[in-house]
Structures are given as structure tokens and as C-alpha cells.
Amino acid sequence: MMKKLMTSIESAPTDRTGKKHRGNPDRYFHIMTEGWYVFKSEGVRGPFYDKARATSYLQQHIRETLDQNDPSSTWRL
């Protein structure tokens, strides 16, 4: 029984880190008559007209953050 439990724990997916976590649907929430919001490490951002715009904002923020952390981003083509 213990071996079976350990096997299921070891094979559990670890999708909660890295790029996959950035697109986590739990990062978005909707408040009726206000709009969509996004959880970020810097705080909550919004409201956005629809979820597609909130998603687009988050993806743009991620791209900008990655560029800022990359010292070669200013001269790379």
C-alpha cells in the first residue's frame, strides 16, 4: 500500500512553476459590472473589458519583464 502511494506521489505533475504557471487560469477573476482583473506579483491589475484583454495584458507584461531581465535584449536583433 505504501509503495503504491509513493508511486502516485512521485508521478504527480509539477505544472505549478515556470512559464506554465504564468498562464494559470486562477490568475484571472471577474467582478460583475466592473470587469476582469489579473493577479500579478506586483498586485492586482484591472479592470479589463474582457478576459481576452486581461490575458493580452499579462502576456505583454511577461514579455517586457523577460526583456528587462535579459542584459542582451537591448542589442539583440
Order of alpha helices (4+ residues) and beta strands (2+ residues): alpha-alpha-beta-beta-beta-alpha
